[in-house]
């Protein structure tokens, strides 16, 4: 959808023309070199979150995200939610959850996405969960590992975008004698 508006400047032999192009999630196609899924409500081509329609993608492995040059030039924006991976456990304590970070109305362009790998279980000490990031714009740390009988520090696995969409397994700290779960990056664009 384009809106063209012009006006004539008095006492001048020229005019200025403004063109406003609106980018909606329905216009967006993505190319991604990693693994991802588009999340939709049953029977719909979109996801409703807090009463608003969105295109919603969940990136589950690292890769490069690209959009068409036209969409980048039009200045599209979206919301990004990153979750770090869960920390690995020990034989006596669970690992901690990854952290959540969210940025709204982010100007979108071609970028790299890193999805943190879950921390590995260790007999006496697990490994820290990996960091998840969306380019240089936003990153979420992984959860701390368990050491001996003490769990480390970690996040609370808040709902992505603070919405009514729930994902409580991605980035989960490892249960006793288990690895932590991998993190993820979500992107949503309103339609």
Secondary structure, DSSP 8 states (H G I E B T S, - for coil): -EEEEEEE-TTSS-EEEEEEE---GGG---EESS-EEEE--TTSSSEEETTEEEEEEEE-S-EEEE--HHHHHTT-EEEEEEE-------SSS------EEEEEEEE--SEEEE--------SSB------EEETTTEEE------BTTB---------GGGSS----STT----TTS-----EEEEEEE-
